[in-house]
């Protein structure tokens, strides 16, 4: 479990994009910003470089070195956006509400555990996994 590198009190929710220091709040970020020493370090081996600069988010910011268990290629991830089945599921307001709840939750793990009790979210997850599954199963 990590603690805020600035206040050493709370669990950090954020990571400085320049030096990857973990911090818990805007107040801590502002304190950190004054002493930030940007570091140029290579991406973790599990984060793939993308050929396109139009990627909607920086995958390096999403994954920690500790989080790299399974990864999916950018090409496979693009298939998610091209899936009509996923688009149809995402038209459901209840599913969108579940996804927003996960995104805004302090504990993503607990929010995912709760969402996985919902058959609609399980269907969505299964379809995502089926699309990105390398074996095509």
Secondary structure as UniProt FT lines:
FT   TURN            5..7
FT   STRAND          14..15
FT   TURN            17..19
FT   STRAND          22..23
FT   HELIX           26..35
FT   TURN            45..46
FT   HELIX           59..62
FT   HELIX           65..67
FT   HELIX           74..82
FT   HELIX           84..90
FT   HELIX           93..104
FT   HELIX           108..115
FT   TURN            116..117
FT   HELIX           119..132
FT   TURN            134..135
//
